Amino acid sequence: MAVPLLTKKIVKKRVKKFKRPQSDRKISVKTNWRRPKGIDSRVRRKFKGCTLMPNIGYGSDKKTRHYLPTGFKKFVVHNVKELEVLMMHNRPDYVFMAANNFDNSRTYCAEIAHNVSTRKRKEIVERAAQLDVVVTNKLARLRSQEDE
């Protein structure tokens, strides 16, 4: 079983998405964030109790950015050949392994792309098991086929 290389605790400064002001009042205003530009906008002027605006301070730590809660980074795979590319990225850090007694610490895990067929998914999952690569969505589309 592959072990994540990351040992630092992942801290997300903000998990909630920033909503566009007045998106809850008007149907025509979608929830996707847009910076308010009006001269009287309470949000732009940062009044107390108003919607918060995104700024640089909400960013994640550089060392843990883009990591999943499992401790791996996601690598989207479309075919078996891309798993070999993933293995090149996933070279174990021998200094780290010697210090922490890990035999197979990795940085990346595979995620099978949404448009991959069931037949190719089976091949990718089998090859990933041989290479000892973690696949985040290995049961997708395979589980429902076996039930029928």
Secondary structure, 3 states (H helix, E strand, C coil): CCEECCCCCCCCCCCCCCCCCCCCCCCCCCCCCCCCCCCCCCCCCCCCCCCCCCCHHHCCCCCCCCECCCCCEEEEECCHHHHHHHHHHCCCCHHHHHHHCCCCEECEEEEECCCCCHHHHHHHHHHHHHHCCCECCCCCCCHHHHHC
